[in-house]
Amino acid sequence: MKIAETVTFGGSRLDRAAEMRGTADALKAQNDARAVLLWRGKPLICGDDLLRLPLDHPVMADASAATIFLGREDGVPVFSADLSEWEPEGLDDETLNSFLDPSEQRHPAVPDAAFAELRAVMTRLSPRDAELAATAKAVTEWHRTHRFCARCGAESAMAMGGWQRDCAACGGHHFPRTDPVVIMLITHGNSVLVGRSPGWPEGMYSLLAGFVEPGETIEAAVRREVFEEAGVRVGAVSYLSSQPWPFPASLMFGCAGEALTTKLTIDPEEIEDAIWVTREEMADAFAGNHQTILPARKGAIAHFLLEAWLSDRLD
Ligand SMILES: [Zn+2]
């Protein structure tokens, strides 16, 4: 495995068993079948582990009937189940909607475990648990927001173990979406280009990023986004590493790009600030010793790429 694949959510070679999706209902009836649980996008965690529960566990009384077949672990079918309809007592909506929701919800049927924000726990999970949680969260959110057929507007139904929605009215089939995003380590000599968006924690700077547009290559998207956001022209672009990012449905393409120009012209509609930071300054920021700059959050591919750049391991 390349170092690049060790990024958080980089994958654990889960056997997704796509060929068995058509028989998911029969797999669900197996005694050894297990489910991971989500509540409003938050996975059920016990300690540092994603919990896998039997499908007849009492907590499943609060789960919606639709489950998603995630794959097999040592031959055991693993599903995800959604408990979003459950109303915990004393719910604080404001905390729940904050960027990094620190609250945890405990269901009385599994008192030792808690539903926790995936961003907050992602670096503690094993690669397998992270892959299962990210997949479950992304597909569950897709179903929540794609109940109706995009062709004719009729209500569609989940099919193929949750990996498809079928429309009985027009015969249309719909598949879970992943939106491509480029995120780029733009360097010029010994310096890297970083920016910040409004609303980020004070001092936090990260790599520039943006959605790939229809009809565009990854390389072209890197050059366009950097010019739009910071006014910098980029020459050679190379692909480094990818990261599924289920917030809610992105696939991050981590790229390296060489800046041809250094003058910064910020587009305030897109970013609040952009700066060139030397390798020494970034090393200080990563060590927590920089006066003004906070690095990208651990677990995000920006942090991973910057760390690799600092240690000369961009492979
Ligand atoms: Zn339709």
Boltz pocket constraint, residues with backbone or C-beta under 6 A from the ligand:
constraints:
  - pocket:
      binder: B
      contacts: [[A, 149], [A, 150], [A, 151], [A, 152], [A, 153], [A, 154], [A, 167], [A, 168], [A, 169], [A, 170], [A, 171], [A, 172]]
      max_distance: 6.0
